[in-house]
């Protein structure tokens, strides 16, 4: 297994953790109160969800397609 695939797996796991954390934060009482008053989620929760989703997708793609045939 190549180094890029290992990095991709690590990135996918970290992205999954961030995405899960962001989705759990959306259900918190303070987040719901903020959404009720302002009409949108807090910036931190939005960054967790967006960053986690992007890292998850990027990590999966890197794990699948990274480290292909290189120069030897």
C-alpha positions, 0 to 999 in steps of 0.5 A: 500500500502506497504512502498516498493511500495511507494518507488518504485513509487517514484524511477520510477518517479525520473527515468522518470524525469532523463531520460526525462532530458537526452533525452532533453539534447541530442538535445541541441546545445552544445551536438550536437557540442560535438558529432560532434567533439568527436563522442560521447555524453558527460558523463553527458548526458550519465549518465542521460539517463542510470541512469534514465532508470535504476531507472525507470525500478527498480522503476517499478519492485519494485512497482509491486513486492515489498512488497509482503507477508512477515512474520506476 
